[in-house]
């Protein structure tokens, strides 16, 4: 089944160009000239990825990104005519997955779209794997003195409830589902919804450092040059 891409840009020439190119590549392409049109399209059809121009009339692309991310996990690639670092940072902080600057090379944009959709599919598979465990009547994973409750997204150690951010919870689930296996930073990134970060940076390192501070640090073993290993004995 073809992926559906929604192009949101007030310039008709750009919409036509992107629609023609991605249609030839096998994608179903929808168009919107502004935020209002975008919401109408989203109400009518399932959309896998949105190419969203920042400088839209009315509600701008950054505000739309924040609202989109609060409602769904649809893939978002921001498009801007300005190559400003602050725009890129703000866009990613708002929840965008990627950021491109006009004028862009269509082949490069195609690669970015393919990579993002691939990462989204891997995250979905990981969630399905966790959901499958819950459907089997087993919605908790036990390791050492901890109990990870998938349904309520809680981590308990005895009577203590350890608060986890969304990224920390997702990463801990990924580890618990693959105990005593070396997982690369890239693979760990693919298991979380923090897709906006480049797997080459230290985002995963930061999240693991936070987990080490909240749990037993010895659970997360650094395998130099390869990634991390979850050293716990998991009882699911």
C-alpha positions as CSV (number, residue, x, y, z in Angstrom):
1,X,0.0,0.0,0.0
2,X,1.4,3.4,-1.0
3,X,2.3,5.9,1.7
4,X,0.2,9.2,1.7
5,X,2.1,12.4,1.8
6,X,0.5,15.8,2.4
7,X,2.3,18.9,1.0
8,X,1.4,22.1,2.8
9,X,2.7,25.2,1.0
10,X,1.1,28.4,-0.1
11,X,3.1,28.4,-3.3
12,X,1.2,26.4,-6.0
13,X,4.3,25.9,-8.1
14,X,6.0,24.1,-5.2
15,X,3.0,22.0,-4.5
16,X,2.7,21.0,-8.1
17,X,6.4,20.2,-8.4
18,X,6.4,18.0,-5.3
19,X,3.1,16.3,-6.2
20,X,4.4,15.4,-9.6
21,X,7.7,14.0,-8.4
22,X,6.5,12.0,-5.5
23,X,3.5,10.6,-7.4
24,X,5.9,9.2,-9.9
25,X,7.8,7.6,-7.0
26,X,4.7,5.7,-6.0
27,X,3.3,8.0,-3.2
28,X,-0.2,9.3,-2.9
29,X,0.2,13.0,-2.6
30,X,-2.4,15.5,-1.1
31,X,-2.1,19.3,-1.2
32,X,-3.0,22.1,1.2
33,X,-2.3,25.9,0.8
34,X,-2.6,26.7,4.5
35,X,-3.3,25.4,8.0
36,X,-7.1,25.3,7.5
37,X,-6.7,23.3,4.3
38,X,-4.3,21.0,6.1
39,X,-6.7,20.1,8.9
40,X,-9.5,19.5,6.3
41,X,-7.2,17.0,4.5
42,X,-6.3,15.3,7.7
43,X,-10.0,14.9,8.6
44,X,-10.7,13.3,5.3
45,X,-7.8,10.9,4.8
46,X,-5.0,9.0,6.7
47,X,-1.7,10.8,6.2
48,X,1.7,9.2,6.9
49,X,3.9,12.2,6.4
50,X,3.5,16.0,6.1
51,X,5.9,18.4,4.3
52,X,5.1,21.6,6.0
53,X,6.2,25.1,5.0
54,X,7.1,27.3,7.9
55,X,6.1,30.6,6.3
56,X,2.4,30.0,5.8
57,X,-0.3,32.7,5.7
58,X,-2.4,32.7,8.9
59,X,-1.1,30.1,11.4
60,X,2.6,29.5,10.7
61,X,4.2,26.1,10.2
62,X,5.9,26.1,13.6
63,X,2.6,26.6,15.4
64,X,1.0,23.9,13.3
65,X,3.8,21.6,14.1
66,X,3.3,22.0,17.8
67,X,-0.4,21.3,17.4
68,X,0.1,18.4,15.1
69,X,2.5,16.8,17.5
70,X,0.1,17.2,20.4
71,X,-2.5,15.3,18.4
72,X,-0.6,12.6,16.5
73,X,2.7,11.0,15.7
74,X,2.5,11.8,11.9
75,X,5.9,12.3,10.3
76,X,6.7,16.0,9.9
77,X,9.3,17.5,7.6
78,X,9.5,21.3,7.9
79,X,10.4,23.3,4.8
80,X,11.8,26.8,5.0
81,X,13.2,29.5,2.7
82,X,15.6,30.5,5.5
83,X,18.7,28.6,6.5
84,X,18.6,29.8,10.1
85,X,19.9,27.6,12.9
86,X,17.4,29.0,15.3
87,X,14.5,28.0,13.0
88,X,15.8,24.5,12.7
89,X,16.2,24.1,16.5
90,X,12.8,25.6,17.3
91,X,11.2,23.4,14.6
92,X,12.7,20.2,16.0
93,X,11.8,21.3,19.6
94,X,8.2,21.8,18.4
95,X,8.2,18.1,17.3
96,X,9.2,18.1,13.7
97,X,11.2,15.1,12.5
98,X,13.3,16.8,9.9
99,X,14.0,20.2,8.4
100,X,15.0,21.1,4.8
101,X,15.8,24.5,3.3
102,X,14.6,25.9,-0.1
103,X,15.7,25.4,-2.7
104,X,16.0,21.7,-2.1
105,X,17.1,18.8,-4.2
106,X,14.2,16.5,-4.9
107,X,16.3,13.4,-4.7
108,X,17.7,14.4,-1.3
109,X,14.1,15.1,-0.1
110,X,13.0,11.7,-1.4
111,X,15.8,10.0,0.7
112,X,14.7,12.0,3.8
113,X,11.1,11.0,3.3
114,X,12.0,7.3,2.8
115,X,14.3,7.3,5.9
116,X,11.7,9.0,8.1
117,X,8.9,6.6,7.0
118,X,11.2,3.7,7.7
119,X,12.0,5.0,11.2
120,X,8.3,5.5,11.9
121,X,7.5,2.0,10.8
122,X,10.1,0.6,13.2
123,X,8.7,2.6,16.1
124,X,5.2,1.3,15.2
125,X,6.5,-2.3,15.2
126,X,8.1,-1.8,18.6
127,X,4.8,-0.5,20.0
128,X,3.0,-3.5,18.4
129,X,5.4,-5.8,20.1
130,X,4.7,-4.2,23.5
131,X,0.9,-4.2,22.7
132,X,1.1,-7.9,21.8
133,X,2.5,-8.7,25.2
134,X,-0.4,-6.8,26.8
135,X,-2.9,-8.7,24.6
136,X,-1.5,-11.9,25.9
137,X,-2.5,-10.9,29.3
138,X,1.1,-9.9,30.3
139,X,1.3,-6.2,30.5
140,X,4.3,-6.1,32.8
141,X,7.9,-6.8,32.5
142,X,9.9,-7.7,35.7
143,X,13.7,-7.3,36.0
144,X,15.8,-7.2,39.2
145,X,13.8,-5.3,41.8
146,X,11.8,-3.4,39.1
147,X,8.4,-3.9,37.5
148,X,7.7,-2.1,34.2
149,X,3.9,-1.8,33.6
150,X,3.3,-1.3,29.9
151,X,-0.4,-0.3,30.1
152,X,0.0,2.4,32.7
153,X,3.5,3.3,31.5
154,X,4.8,3.0,35.1
155,X,8.1,1.8,36.6
156,X,7.9,0.5,40.1
157,X,10.6,-0.6,42.6
158,X,8.8,-2.1,45.5
159,X,6.4,0.6,46.7
160,X,8.2,3.4,44.9
161,X,7.0,4.7,41.6
162,X,9.8,6.0,39.4
163,X,8.7,8.7,37.1
164,X,9.9,8.4,33.5
165,X,9.7,10.7,30.6
166,X,8.2,9.4,27.3
167,X,11.7,9.0,25.8
168,X,13.0,7.2,28.9
169,X,10.0,4.8,29.0
170,X,10.3,4.0,25.3
171,X,14.0,3.3,25.6
172,X,13.6,1.2,28.7
173,X,10.9,-0.9,26.9
174,X,13.3,-1.4,24.0
175,X,16.0,-2.6,26.4
176,X,13.6,-4.9,28.3
177,X,12.4,-6.5,25.1
178,X,16.0,-7.2,24.1
179,X,17.8,-8.1,27.3
180,X,21.5,-9.0,27.2
181,X,21.8,-7.9,23.5
182,X,24.0,-5.1,22.3
183,X,21.9,-2.4,20.8
184,X,23.4,0.3,18.7
185,X,22.5,4.0,19.2
186,X,20.9,4.0,15.8
187,X,18.7,1.0,16.7
188,X,17.8,2.5,20.0
189,X,16.8,5.7,18.2
190,X,14.6,3.7,15.9
191,X,12.8,2.3,18.9
192,X,11.7,5.7,20.2
193,X,9.6,8.5,18.9
194,X,12.4,11.0,19.3
195,X,12.9,10.8,15.6
196,X,14.0,14.4,15.2
197,X,17.4,13.8,16.5
198,X,20.3,12.4,14.4
199,X,21.4,9.0,15.7
200,X,25.0,10.2,15.4
201,X,24.6,12.7,18.2
202,X,24.5,12.0,21.9
203,X,20.7,12.0,22.4
204,X,20.6,8.3,23.3
205,X,23.6,8.8,25.6
206,X,21.7,11.6,27.5
207,X,18.6,9.5,27.9
208,X,20.6,6.5,29.2
209,X,22.5,8.8,31.6
210,X,19.1,9.8,33.0
211,X,18.0,6.2,33.3
212,X,21.2,5.4,35.1
213,X,20.4,8.1,37.6
214,X,16.9,6.7,38.2
215,X,17.6,3.0,38.1
216,X,20.7,0.9,39.0
217,X,23.5,2.3,36.8
218,X,24.9,-1.2,36.4
219,X,21.9,-2.2,34.3
220,X,23.1,-0.2,31.3
221,X,26.4,-1.4,30.1
222,X,28.4,0.6,27.6
223,X,29.9,-1.5,24.8
224,X,32.5,0.8,23.3
225,X,32.2,1.3,19.6
226,X,28.9,-0.7,19.4
227,X,26.2,0.7,21.7
228,X,24.6,-0.5,25.0
229,X,23.6,-3.7,26.6
230,X,20.8,-4.2,29.2
231,X,22.4,-6.5,31.8
232,X,19.2,-7.3,33.7
233,X,17.6,-10.8,33.9
234,X,14.1,-10.1,32.5
235,X,11.1,-12.0,33.7
236,X,8.1,-11.2,31.5
